């Protein structure tokens, strides 16, 4: 209960700081963002949206949309409809309820009339949609995979349906390639969810979980691989009974799967191997490991006694870059199965994603706004989601975002600094990228391995065998921070 000693008699005016404190207490643990707080305070003091926009340098439509969402949030918090014209009355009623004062008391002032100091109601602004009381849409900070129940996952047809169909085929192999933060893992978890709906067992395994030392020896790596799969299937580790040094690590691993792990599970198993790029850096094991995956895929098609067992194993292999290690064409898993290369979002897909955020796309972004955003970040899913997230929160307007995209206080700055730090720690990579961003069409002969690594980081795209900055944001940011080599 709010103390009268703090707030005074309810018939007295409440100042803006006190009103804001009440709002903060009702919204906990959430808080108003900077722009929402500004809109609240200025409307409390009698400013119109147009006044606010002119005085603080915001787009009027942006302020109207922010205000509409603000009143919707406060309607849910106070339990009654809130607008910029009745916020004083709503707060006074809330204080009375907290102090236990009878709303029907003769001492209550007439709430239909504005009290001294309260701004008179403005004429309704047709541009402002009426807020509908209800629970505000929960935004998701764009980091990591997009959750299965997220409304912000955008399908890229026909990729999802192709993966779901292929996963159901005996002995299938799906290869998913895309650069960093393009949605590979988000697609993977949806494939696994569809598999579980079919009654399949699923095993997601990121090869980044293995310690660096494990990659130095094929025997140790494959034992780690088998033991990890055993634990995922909740079966005892029986490696000792299946590991005979005379046969070699690849044969022992195959024997372990064929005669122990796979027969234990009566339903198909979908094994999703994420981050297989880490194996590319260890040629001492890479060729044998990838040859093993190819052999397992082919065993399902032999038509012999063991084929039925291997048909129950479906593989999903995920990597960020081109395969730059030498592999025998007949032993590589990277030229069989279903190949999926995740593309950037199209204009229509960005438009669809924007419509799922709690903002009015037609007034705040509009078609030209979406085009301008894509001109900066292309269809990079992470960068697009990051922009829409902060715009929806009211942290920044689209015009501000475009003006400050490469500044140190930009919404992109943390991510870009991470990339810059990585380049600084890898001077050879830094020199290559400097050549790329400082030339619109680089004619310099570039080492393919370096280009592939930059591509895996999402920093370049390759068109017609030409390495280019992945988007205008990267070109501008790194051109200003990397010297010309």
C-alpha positions in Angstrom: 0.0 0.0 0.0 1.3 3.5 -0.9 1.7 5.6 2.2 -0.3 8.9 2.3 2.8 10.5 3.9 4.6 9.9 0.6 1.9 10.6 -1.9 -0.3 13.1 0.0 -4.0 13.3 -0.3 -5.3 11.7 -3.5 -7.0 14.9 -4.5 -3.6 16.6 -4.8 -1.7 16.5 -8.0 0.9 13.8 -8.5 4.2 14.9 -10.0 5.8 13.1 -12.9 8.5 11.5 -10.9 6.0 10.0 -8.5 3.8 8.8 -11.4 6.8 7.2 -13.1 7.7 5.4 -9.8 4.2 3.9 -9.7 4.6 2.7 -13.3 8.0 1.1 -12.5 6.6 -0.7 -9.5 3.7 -2.1 -11.5 5.8 -3.3 -14.4 8.5 -5.1 -12.4 10.6 -6.9 -13.3 10.1 -5.2 -16.7 11.0 -1.5 -17.1 10.2 1.1 -19.6 12.9 1.7 -22.1 14.4 5.1 -22.7 12.0 6.2 -25.4 8.9 4.9 -23.6 9.9 6.7 -20.4 10.4 9.9 -22.4 6.9 9.6 -24.0 5.3 8.9 -20.6 6.9 11.9 -18.9 6.2 14.4 -21.7 2.6 13.3 -22.2 2.2 13.5 -18.4 3.4 17.1 -18.7 0.9 17.9 -21.4 3.1 17.6 -24.5 1.6 16.3 -27.8 3.4 13.7 -29.9 4.2 16.3 -32.4 5.8 18.5 -29.7 7.8 15.6 -28.4 9.1 14.6 -31.8 10.2 18.1 -32.7 11.8 18.8 -29.3 13.7 15.6 -29.1 14.5 14.9 -32.7 12.3 11.8 -33.3 10.1 10.9 -36.2 6.5 11.7 -35.3 5.2 8.3 -36.6 7.8 6.5 -34.5 6.6 8.4 -31.4 3.0 7.6 -32.1 3.7 3.9 -32.4 5.9 3.9 -29.3 3.1 5.7 -27.4 0.4 3.3 -28.6 2.5 0.3 -27.3 3.2 2.2 -24.1 -0.5 2.7 -23.3 -1.2 -0.9 -24.2 1.4 -2.0 -21.6 0.0 0.3 -19.0 -3.6 -0.8 -19.7 -2.5 -4.3 -18.8 -0.6 -3.2 -15.7 -3.4 -0.9 -14.3 -6.3 -3.2 -15.3 -8.1 -0.5 -17.2 -7.8 1.3 -20.4 -5.0 3.9 -20.4 -4.4 6.7 -22.9 -2.3 9.8 -22.9 -5.4 11.8 -22.2 -6.5 9.9 -19.1 -3.2 8.8 -17.5 -3.6 11.4 -14.6 -7.0 10.1 -13.7 -5.9 6.4 -13.9 -2.9 7.1 -11.6 -5.1 9.0 -9.0 -7.6 6.1 -9.0 -4.8 3.7 -8.4 -3.5 5.7 -5.5 -7.0 5.8 -4.0 -7.3 2.1 -4.2 -4.0 1.6 -2.6 -5.0 4.0 0.3 -8.4 2.3 0.6 -10.4 5.5 -0.1 -13.9 4.8 -1.3 -14.3 5.7 -5.0 -17.9 6.8 -4.3 -16.9 9.2 -1.5 -18.4 12.7 -1.7 -14.9 14.0 -1.1 -13.7 12.6 -4.5 -13.3 15.2 -7.2 -15.1 14.8 -10.4 -12.8 12.8 -12.6 -14.7 13.9 -15.7 -13.2 17.4 -15.3 -9.5 18.1 -15.4 -7.9 19.2 -12.2 -5.7 22.3 -12.0 -2.4 21.6 -13.8 -3.9 18.6 -15.8 -3.8 19.1 -19.6 -7.1 19.2 -21.4 -7.8 16.3 -23.6 -6.6 16.6 -27.2 -8.6 15.7 -30.1 -8.1 12.1 -31.1 -5.2 11.6 -33.5 -6.4 9.4 -36.3 -2.9 8.1 -36.9 -2.7 6.5 -33.4 -4.4 3.0 -33.2 -6.5 2.4 -30.1 -4.5 0.3 -27.6 -6.1 -3.0 -26.7 -5.5 -4.0 -23.1 -3.7 -7.4 -22.8 -0.3 -9.0 -22.2 2.5 -7.3 -24.1 4.3 -9.4 -26.7 7.4 -10.9 -25.2 10.5 -10.0 -27.4 13.4 -12.4 -27.7 17.0 -11.2 -27.6 18.5 -12.4 -30.8 21.2 -14.8 -29.6 21.8 -18.5 -30.3 19.2 -20.7 -31.8 15.6 -19.5 -32.3 13.5 -21.5 -29.8 11.0 -24.1 -31.1 8.0 -22.2 -29.8 9.2 -18.8 -31.1 7.0 -16.7 -33.4 10.2 -15.1 -34.8 11.4 -18.2 -36.7 11.0 -17.5 -40.4 10.8 -20.5 -42.8 12.7 -20.4 -46.1 10.7 -22.7 -48.4 11.1 -25.3 -49.6 14.1 -26.0 -47.2 12.2 -27.1 -44.1 9.8 -29.4 -46.0 12.7 -31.0 -47.9 14.6 -31.6 -44.7 11.6 -33.1 -43.0 10.9 -35.4 -45.9 14.5 -36.5 -46.3 14.9 -37.2 -42.6 12.2 -39.9 -42.8 14.0 -41.8 -45.6 16.0 -44.8 -44.5 19.7 -44.2 -44.2 19.3 -40.5 -45.2 22.0 -37.8 -45.1 21.3 -34.1 -44.9 24.1 -31.5 -45.2 23.4 -28.0 -44.0 25.9 -25.3 -44.8 25.7 -21.6 -44.0 28.0 -18.9 -42.4 27.8 -17.9 -38.8 24.4 -16.9 -37.4 22.5 -17.8 -40.5 20.1 -20.2 -38.7 21.7 -23.6 -39.1 21.2 -24.7 -35.5 17.6 -23.3 -35.5 16.8 -25.4 -38.6 18.5 -28.4 -37.0 16.4 -28.4 -33.8 13.3 -28.2 -36.0 14.4 -31.3 -38.0 15.0 -33.1 -34.7 11.6 -32.0 -33.3 9.9 -33.4 -36.4 11.8 -36.6 -35.9 10.6 -36.9 -32.3 7.1 -36.4 -33.5 7.6 -39.5 -35.7 8.7 -41.5 -32.7 12.4 -41.3 -33.7 15.3 -41.0 -31.2 17.4 -37.8 -31.7 21.0 -37.0 -30.8 22.3 -33.5 -31.3 26.0 -33.4 -30.9 28.2 -30.3 -31.4 31.8 -31.3 -32.1 33.0 -28.2 -30.4 32.3 -30.1 -27.1 35.4 -32.2 -27.7 38.7 -30.9 -26.2 41.4 -29.8 -28.6 43.6 -32.7 -27.5 41.0 -35.2 -28.6 41.4 -34.2 -32.2 45.1 -35.0 -32.3 44.5 -38.8 -32.5 41.9 -40.7 -34.5 41.7 -43.5 -32.0 41.0 -41.2 -29.1 38.6 -39.0 -31.1 36.4 -41.9 -32.3 36.4 -43.4 -28.8 35.1 -40.1 -27.5 32.6 -40.0 -30.3 31.3 -43.5 -29.4 31.2 -42.8 -25.7 29.3 -39.6 -26.2 26.6 -41.3 -28.4 26.3 -44.1 -25.8 25.6 -41.5 -23.1 23.1 -39.7 -25.3 21.2 -43.0 -25.7 21.5 -43.6 -22.0 23.3 -47.0 -22.6 26.4 -48.3 -20.8 29.8 -47.7 -22.4 30.9 -51.0 -23.9 33.9 -49.8 -25.8 36.2 -52.3 -24.1 34.4 -55.2 -25.6 34.3 -53.8 -29.1 37.7 -52.1 -29.4 40.5 -54.3 -30.9 43.6 -52.3 -31.9 44.4 -54.7 -34.7 41.3 -53.6 -36.7 41.8 -49.9 -36.4 39.6 -47.1 -35.1 37.2 -46.7 -38.0 36.4 -50.4 -38.1 36.0 -50.6 -34.3 33.6 -47.6 -34.4 31.5 -49.2 -37.1 31.4 -52.5 -35.2 30.3 -50.6 -32.1 27.4 -48.9 -33.9 26.4 -51.9 -35.9 26.5 -54.6 -33.3 25.8 -52.6 -30.1 24.3 -49.1 -30.3 21.9 -49.4 -33.3 20.3 -52.8 -32.4 19.5 -51.4 -28.9 17.1 -48.8 -30.4 14.2 -50.2 -32.2 13.2 -46.9 -33.9 15.3 -44.8 -36.3 18.0 -42.5 -34.8 18.6 -39.1 -36.2 22.2 -38.1 -35.4 22.8 -34.3 -35.9 26.5 -33.4 -36.0 26.9 -29.6 -35.5 30.1 -27.6 -36.0 31.9 -30.2 -38.1 34.1 -27.4 -39.3 36.3 -27.9 -36.3 37.4 -31.3 -37.8 38.6 -29.5 -41.0 41.4 -28.0 -39.0 42.8 -31.4 -38.1 43.8 -33.2 -41.3 45.2 -36.1 -39.2 41.7 -37.3 -38.4 39.5 -35.4 -40.9 39.8 -37.7 -43.9 39.2 -40.9 -41.9 36.2 -39.5 -39.9 34.4 -38.1 -43.0 35.1 -41.3 -44.9 33.5 -43.2 -42.0 30.3 -41.1 -42.3 30.1 -41.7 -46.1 30.6 -45.5 -45.5 27.7 -45.6 -43.0 25.4 -43.8 -45.4 26.3 -46.3 -48.1 25.8 -49.3 -45.8 22.1 -48.6 -45.7 22.0 -49.3 -49.5 24.0 -52.5 -49.7 21.0 -54.8 -49.5 22.8 -57.2 -47.2 22.0 -58.4 -43.7 23.3 -55.3 -42.0 21.5 -52.8 -44.3 18.3 -52.7 -42.2 20.3 -51.8 -39.1 22.1 -48.9 -40.9 18.8 -47.7 -42.5 17.8 -46.7 -38.9 20.6 -44.2 -38.8 19.9 -40.8 -40.4 22.6 -38.2 -40.4 22.4 -34.4 -40.3 25.8 -32.8 -40.9 26.1 -29.0 -40.3 29.1 -26.8 -41.2 29.8 -23.1 -41.8 32.3 -23.1 -44.6 33.3 -24.9 -47.7 35.2 -28.1 -47.4 38.8 -27.1 -47.9 40.5 -30.3 -47.0 41.4 -32.9 -49.7 38.9 -35.8 -49.7 38.6 -38.7 -52.1 35.5 -38.0 -54.1 34.3 -41.5 -53.5 34.8 -41.3 -49.7 33.4 -37.8 -49.0 30.0 -37.3 -47.4 29.9 -33.8 -48.8 28.8 -34.9 -52.3 26.0 -37.2 -51.4 22.6 -36.9 -49.7 20.5 -33.7 -49.5 22.6 -30.5 -49.7 21.1 -27.4 -48.1 22.8 -24.0 -48.3 20.9 -21.6 -46.2 20.3 -18.3 -48.1 19.8 -14.8 -46.7 16.3 -13.7 -46.0 14.4 -12.3 -49.0 12.6 -8.9 -48.9 9.3 -10.7 -48.4 10.8 -12.8 -45.5 12.1 -9.7 -43.8 8.7 -8.0 -44.3 7.1 -11.1 -42.7 9.5 -11.1 -39.8 8.9 -7.4 -39.1 5.2 -8.0 -39.0 5.6 -10.4 -36.1 7.1 -7.7 -33.9 4.9 -5.4 -31.8 5.4 -2.4 -34.1 3.3 -1.0 -37.0 5.4 -1.9 -40.0 3.5 0.3 -42.4 3.9 3.5 -40.4 7.3 3.0 -38.6 9.2 1.1 -41.3 7.2 1.0 -44.4 8.4 -0.6 -47.6 11.2 1.9 -48.1 12.3 1.4 -44.5 12.6 -2.4 -45.0 14.5 -1.8 -48.3 16.9 0.6 -46.5 17.5 -1.9 -43.7 18.3 -4.6 -46.3 20.6 -2.3 -48.1 22.6 -2.1 -44.9 22.6 -5.7 -43.7 21.2 -7.6 -46.7 19.1 -10.5 -45.5 21.4 -11.6 -42.7 18.9 -13.2 -40.2 20.8 -12.3 -37.1 21.4 -8.6 -38.1 17.9 -8.2 -39.3 16.5 -9.6 -36.0 18.8 -7.5 -34.0 17.6 -4.4 -35.7 13.9 -5.2 -35.4 14.4 -6.2 -31.8 15.9 -2.8 -30.8 13.4 -0.8 -33.0 10.5 -2.6 -31.3 11.9 -1.9 -27.9 12.1 1.8 -28.7 15.8 1.8 -28.2 16.4 3.3 -31.6 14.4 4.5 -34.6 15.2 3.2 -38.1 16.6 6.6 -39.1 18.9 6.7 -36.1 20.0 3.1 -36.7 20.9 3.9 -40.3 22.8 7.0 -39.3 24.8 5.4 -36.5 25.2 1.8 -37.8 29.0 1.8 -37.6 29.5 4.0 -34.6 30.8 2.7 -31.3 27.4 3.0 -29.6 25.5 1.3 -32.4 23.3 -1.7 -31.7 25.7 -3.6 -33.9 28.8 -2.5 -32.1 29.3 -5.4 -29.7 29.0 -8.0 -32.5 31.2 -6.0 -34.9 33.9 -5.6 -32.2 34.0 -9.3 -31.6 34.7 -9.8 -35.3 37.3 -7.1 -35.2 39.0 -8.7 -32.2 39.1 -12.0 -34.0 40.8 -10.4 -37.0 43.3 -8.7 -34.8 44.2 -12.0 -33.3 44.7 -13.5 -36.7 46.9 -11.0 -38.7 46.9 -13.1 -41.9 43.2 -13.1 -41.9 43.1 -9.4 -41.1 45.3 -8.6 -44.1 43.1 -10.6 -46.5 39.9 -8.9 -45.2 41.5 -5.5 -45.5 42.2 -6.1 -49.1 38.5 -7.2 -49.6 36.9 -4.2 -47.9 39.1 -1.6 -49.5 38.4 -2.7 -53.0 35.0 -2.8 -54.5 36.0 -5.7 -56.7 39.3 -7.2 -55.5 41.5 -8.4 -58.2 44.1 -9.7 -55.7 44.7 -13.4 -55.7 43.4 -14.6 -52.4 44.2 -17.8 -50.6 41.0 -20.0 -50.7 41.4 -21.2 -47.1 41.4 -17.6 -45.8 38.4 -16.8 -47.8 36.6 -19.9 -46.6 37.3 -18.9 -43.0 36.0 -15.4 -43.5 32.9 -16.9 -45.2 32.3 -19.2 -42.2 32.4 -16.1 -39.9 29.8 -14.4 -42.1 32.2 -11.7 -43.1 32.3 -12.3 -46.8 30.1 -13.7 -49.6 31.4 -15.2 -52.7 29.9 -14.2 -56.0 31.3 -15.4 -59.4 34.5 -16.6 -57.5 34.8 -13.1 -56.1 35.1 -12.5 -52.3 33.0 -9.4 -51.3 32.1 -8.0 -47.9 29.0 -9.8 -46.7 27.0 -6.5 -46.5 27.4 -2.7 -46.6 27.5 -2.6 -42.8 30.7 -4.8 -42.8 32.3 -2.8 -45.6 31.8 0.6 -43.9 32.8 -0.6 -40.4 36.0 -2.5 -41.3 37.1 -0.1 -44.0 37.3 2.6 -41.3 39.1 0.4 -38.8 41.5 -1.8 -40.8 44.6 -0.3 -42.4 45.4 -0.8 -46.1 47.8 -3.7 -46.4 
